[in-house]
Amino acid sequence: MPELPEVETVRRGLAPALVGRTILRARTKRADLRFPFPPRFAARLSGRRVVTLDRRAKYLLAHLDDGAVWVTHLGMTGRWTVLGAKRQPGDFYYAEPTNPTHTHVVIEMEEGARLEFNDPRRFGYMDLIAESELSAHPFFKGMGPEPLGNEFHLPYLKHAFANKKAPVKAALLDQRVVAGLGNIYVVEALHRSGIAPSKAAGRIGAQRLEKLYHAIRVVLEEAIAAGGSTLSDYAAVDGTQGSFQQRFRVYDREGELCPTPDCGGAIKRAVHSGRSTFWCPRCQR
């Protein structure tokens, strides 16, 4: 599933085609994705101007001129593609075409841009929500701060982890603690900070907690700069794929030597709740 850096990359790629522009025509090719489209979805989008395009956790939020917010979640394989527009900049390394059979939403913009949402597994979904009701909507209610936002700071993380017995990896994946963090980037941040994924969140010392806080932000910023990570289906809006997976230190590197200087340990893998955890048992404590 695309994580925060991948969704942010898509947001940045979509913005030039959407923000300040009018949707001439929206079309859906089926009645649902993961969930049914809201009533009159295509008709309600058609003719609307996109005021801003934001991201909240792993959601794209297009604020429209009628006070509604067009919400998109990419799911596991959802992909937005912009046709008829200039390619967006990014540090990508190869492209992969989409199968038009799985194009379910088509958006025609003024000045000729055409946006297509392609989702082979149909785990993505869209909705239209009144802006005044957004924070109370089940998608967003109780969601923690953005890990790259001003509300996510070291005192907050200390408070959130205080007396918490849950493993630190599970705590960071809890969207009520911090919004948008996913498996890949949590694993990478924990390795950089030398903390074992199984360590109780409330038992991490002040110095190592500070190191973790900075590692989270740095890993996400590096991943966004690289256009995200491509494992199978994720791609940016121009079809190019992210390159951060070339910089993984532990994720998907089971059995390889730990990249930490003078460590000499080997990367281990375990599966918890259906998710793979990668870590070095020698330098992560």
Secondary structure by P-SEA (a helix, b strand, c coil): cccaaaaaaaaaaaccccccccccbbbbccccccccccccccccccccccccccccccbbbbbccccccbbbbbccbbbbbbcccccccccccbbbbbccccccbbbbbccbbbbbbbbcccccbbbbbccccccccccccccccccccccccaaaaaaaaccccccaaaaaacccccccccaaaaaaaaaaaccccccccccccaaaaaaaaaaaaaaaaaaaaacccccccccccccbbbccccccccccccccccccccccbbbbbbbcccbbbbbbccccc
